[in-house]
Amino acid sequence: MQKSLGAKKTMAADTRSKFRALKWAALAAALLVAIVAAVPFLIDADRFRPQVESRLSEALGRRVQMGAIRLSLLSGTLAVEDLEIGEDPAFGTSPFLTARSLKVGVRMRPLLFSRQVRITGITLDNPEIRLIGRPDGSWNFSSLGAGVPTGTEGTGESATPDVFIRRLRISDGRVTVIEGEEKPSVYDSVDLAAGNLSYATSFPFTLTAALPGGGDVRLEGTAGPLGREDTLQTPFAAELTARDFDLVGSGFVREDSGVSGLLDFSGVASSDGRMIESTGNATAERLQVAPGGRPAGSPVSLDYRLNYDLEVRRGAMEEVRIGLGKAAATLAGSFDARGKTPDLNLRLDGAAMPVEELGEFLPAFGVMLPEGATLSGGTLDANLTAEGPLDAPVIRGTAEMARTRLEGFDLSGRLAAVARLAGLQPGQHTEIEKLSTAFEMTPAGIRVERLLLVVPALGTLSGAGRISPEQALDFAMRAAIEPGGALGAGLGRLVKGGKLDIPFFVRGSASDPSFVPDPRGARGLLDAVLGGGDGEPAGRDPGKGLEDTLRNIFK
């Protein structure tokens, strides 16, 4: 009984002891919380503004101004209002960057006990940044950080030399890119995360942004050491992905250029500070490359390899493969970025490309088929060059199509006069043995210098002409036909060489062409019959009879 009472007394004493310990611990915690809560009120954080401004100005090489500063002890940051980073004087007086708020990470011990500001990180929320490029290739961000002396710590807390910024974060920023007189391009939702920005070693970074006109881009890899004289010369190696890059919406090409499309691409890019190299693949939806054309009905794929010299601002494209369905072509050449838009000097070669695969892509180049017509079978060889600015290139080349069929369009029915002389009846399609052409495409339209079309049922059609940006046709053609039927065979016996040479015009539009006989055709054919035949037409007035017949055919 006594032992039991003693045990109870001991347990009660232990309980009281634990309760007192918990009470003192709670009081200590409450006191600590009170001290932490009171410190920001006891310390005038705004007094550190000159130090923070001085540190950031020294690190960035730009004038930095900020509003009131508040201390957040729990997060170890100084909360700043109304940040402004000055512009490089060579690019104007408007601020390079503005932000309503800035969080500066600091080491708390030096701040509290020695009143020293040692910055560990910078976080910018909703900043507005202006990037300005000049025709000579210089940018306003190139001089950022140029003021940090070699071998110093900059703003970092680490003992590692040349640390510029320990941690950098940009959240939901907006970047406006201004180049010359072109319309500015605006990138929203810009997020950047980088650590240990340094003049001595590389550092990791991730950059994401919403693209102008829709889509998004992501760049992730390593960069550095930072270029001391020019930030643009900072080496990097990164993976790049972009979705729905709008060529027009991004400002990459002019809206009235006739060039448009949405690009998805992924690849890798690297730079040694002078030369950028990139490899990857891209897919272009609704691509159009010529004024007056229409977006391609199927995606165009692109496997590329290119390099670009930052100093001379010129680049080269190598080992580029363009996929047009199952058809493929190769592209090579160079580009010069010293002008308002890149200047191209490219060559495209395609051999034995399946014609059926190209039907969806011809409209992108301004080549339209008649309404309801399609190409079936055969191959196409093409050799093109593109020279001049990206948004207004001059494209010259030759193309040859062999053994194909134009379904849904009867050339004989449209060339009724010629078909009658050839003894043909209307059909449902046109067999093409060969089509070859030499042409030039500019923003003013397509000029066809030489057109040769061999249609076995009709003969050989040749000529030249123009296609306007509105797809209006203006061609002068000649048809050399093998005469058939009673009338054609009779005329054929009277014409020297046995072939009929008939001039005509092609007017109307590409989707609805109009074949108009040349009024001089009947007279020329009549002269050929009367002057060059081996026989003599029957009848009292053969010339008059033939003239009436030909006029009726060519009406």
C-alpha positions, 0 to 999 in steps of 0.5 A, spaced: 500 500 500 505 504 501 509 502 495 503 504 491 502 511 494 509 512 493 509 511 486 503 515 485 507 521 488 513 520 483 508 520 477 505 526 479 511 530 480 514 527 474 507 530 470 508 537 474 515 537 472 513 536 464 508 541 465 513 546 467 517 544 462 512 545 456 510 551 459 517 554 459 518 552 452 511 555 450 513 561 453 520 561 450 516 560 443 511 566 444 517 570 446 521 568 440 515 569 435 514 576 439 521 578 438 521 576 430 514 580 429 517 586 433 524 586 429 521 589 423 518 595 427 524 596 431 529 596 425 528 601 420 529 597 413 528 603 409 535 606 412 538 600 408 535 603 401 542 606 399 546 600 400 541 596 396 541 601 391 548 601 391 549 594 391 545 593 385 547 599 381 554 596 382 552 589 380 548 591 374 552 597 371 546 601 371 542 606 376 538 603 380 532 607 384 527 604 389 521 606 393 520 604 401 523 598 403 520 593 409 523 587 412 520 580 412 524 576 418 521 570 416 523 569 409 529 573 410 528 578 405 527 586 404 520 587 400 521 593 395 516 598 392 517 601 385 523 598 382 526 602 376 533 600 373 536 605 368 537 605 361 544 604 357 544 612 355 546 610 348 539 607 348 535 613 351 532 615 357 526 611 358 527 606 364 530 599 362 526 595 367 520 597 372 517 593 377 512 595 382 515 590 387 522 587 388 524 582 394 531 582 395 534 576 399 539 578 404 543 574 410 540 576 416 546 576 421 550 581 418 544 585 417 541 585 424 548 585 428 552 589 423 547 593 419 551 590 412 547 588 406 549 582 403 544 580 398 543 572 396 538 573 391 533 577 387 526 576 385 522 580 381 514 580 380 511 583 374 516 587 371 516 591 365 522 590 361 524 593 354 529 590 349 532 595 344 536 592 338 539 597 333 541 596 326 548 595 327 546 589 332 547 592 338 542 591 344 541 595 350 542 589 355 549 588 352 552 592 357 548 589 363 553 587 369 559 591 365 561 595 372 563 589 376 570 589 377 574 582 376 575 578 382 570 581 386 563 578 390 558 582 386 552 581 390 553 574 392 553 571 399 558 566 397 566 566 397 566 564 390 570 570 386 566 573 381 559 571 383 554 576 380 547 574 383 546 568 387 539 567 385 535 570 380 527 570 379 523 573 374 515 572 375 510 573 370 514 579 367 513 582 360 518 583 355 517 588 349 522 587 344 523 594 339 527 593 333 528 600 329 521 602 326 518 595 326 512 594 330 514 592 337 513 584 339 511 583 346 512 577 350 508 576 356 508 571 362 516 571 362 519 567 368 526 566 369 530 562 374 537 562 374 542 561 380 550 563 381 550 568 375 558 568 375 563 571 371 568 565 372 563 559 371 557 556 368 550 556 371 543 553 370 537 557 368 530 556 365 526 561 361 519 560 359 514 565 356 508 566 352 509 568 344 506 574 341 500 572 337 499 565 341 504 559 343 509 559 348 517 558 348 521 554 353 529 555 354 533 550 359 540 549 360 546 552 362 550 559 361 556 563 363 561 565 364 557 572 363 560 576 358 564 582 361 564 587 355 557 584 352 552 580 355 550 577 348 557 574 348 555 569 354 556 562 352 550 557 353 548 550 351 540 549 352 534 545 349 529 549 346 522 548 345 516 552 342 509 551 340 505 555 335 510 560 333 506 565 329 510 568 324 506 574 323 503 575 330 510 575 333 513 580 328 518 576 325 515 578 318 510 583 316 503 582 315 502 584 308 508 580 306 504 574 304 508 569 308 505 566 314 504 560 318 505 557 325 511 553 327 512 548 333 520 546 333 524 543 338 532 542 338 538 544 342 542 551 341 549 552 343 554 558 343 561 559 345 560 567 345 561 568 338 558 563 334 551 560 335 550 553 333 543 549 333 540 543 330 533 540 331 526 539 327 520 543 326 513 543 323 509 548 320 502 548 320 498 553 315 504 555 311 504 560 306 511 563 302 508 567 297 503 573 296 497 571 293 498 564 295 493 560 300 496 556 307 498 549 305 493 544 307 498 539 310 504 540 315 511 541 312 516 538 316 523 541 317 530 538 320 535 543 320 542 545 322 545 552 322 550 556 325 550 564 326 556 568 327 554 574 332 560 578 330 558 579 323 551 577 324 551 572 318 549 565 318 548 558 314 543 553 313 546 546 312 543 539 312 536 542 312 531 537 309 524 539 308 518 534 308 512 535 304 508 529 306 512 523 303 516 528 298 522 531 300 527 536 298 533 539 301 535 546 303 542 550 303 545 557 303 546 563 308 542 569 311 544 576 313 541 579 319 544 586 318 538 589 315 531 590 318 529 583 316 534 577 315 536 577 307 536 570 304 541 566 299 538 559 299 537 554 294 532 548 294 532 542 290 527 536 290 528 530 285 523 525 283 518 528 288 511 524 288 506 529 285 500 527 289 504 528 295 505 536 293 498 537 291 496 540 299 503 544 298 502 548 291 498 553 294 503 555 299 507 557 293 502 561 290 500 555 285 493 554 284 489 548 281 483 549 277 477 549 282 475 541 283 482 539 280 487 534 283 493 531 281 494 524 280 501 520 279 507 522 276 513 525 279 516 533 280 523 535 279 524 542 282 530 547 283 529 554 286 533 559 289 531 565 294 534 571 294 532 578 298 529 579 305 525 574 308 518 577 307 519 579 300 524 574 297 525 573 289 524 566 288 527 563 281 527 556 279 525 551 274 520 545 275 519 539 271 513 534 272 512 528 268 507 522 267 501 525 271 494 526 271 489 532 272 483 529 275 477 533 275 479 538 269 478 537 262 483 541 258 480 539 251 473 541 253 476 548 255 480 548 248 474 546 244 476 549 238 483 546 238 479 539 240 475 540 234 481 540 230 484 534 234 478 530 233 477 530 241 471 529 245 470 532 252 472 528 258 473 528 265 481 529 266 487 531 262 493 526 261 500 530 262 506 527 259 510 533 261 510 540 264 516 544 264 517 551 266 522 557 268 519 562 273 520 568 277 516 569 284 516 576 287 511 580 291 508 583 284 506 576 282 509 570 278 512 571 271 512 564 267 518 565 262 517 559 259 512 554 259 511 547 255 506 542 256 505 536 253 498 533 253 498 526 248 491 527 246 492 534 244 499 535 242 504 540 245 502 547 248 507 552 249 508 560 251 509 565 257 505 569 261 504 572 268 500 570 275 498 576 279 498 576 286 490 576 286 491 569 281 489 573 275 492 569 269 495 573 263 498 568 258 499 568 251 500 560 248 500 556 242 498 549 241 501 545 236 496 539 235 496 533 231 489 534 227 484 529 227 477 528 225 474 529 218 476 537 219 482 536 222 485 531 218 483 535 211 486 541 214 492 537 216 493 534 209 493 542 207 498 544 212 506 544 211 508 539 216 502 536 217 501 540 224 496 545 226 499 551 230 494 555 233 495 561 238 490 562 244 490 566 250 489 564 258 485 569 262 481 568 268 483 566 274 487 560 276 481 557 280 477 558 273 481 559 267 478 561 261 482 559 254 480 564 249 482 563 242 486 568 238 482 571 233 489 571 228 489 564 229 483 563 224 487 567 219 494 564 220 491 557 219 488 559 213 494 563 210 498 556 212 493 552 208 492 556 202 499 558 202 503 552 204 498 546 202 500 540 198 493 540 195 488 544 193 481 545 197 475 543 193 470 548 191 469 554 187 471 559 193 476 554 197 479 560 201 472 563 203 469 556 205 475 555 209 475 562 213 468 561 214 469 554 217 475 557 221 471 563 224 465 558 226 470 554 230 474 560 233 468 564 235 
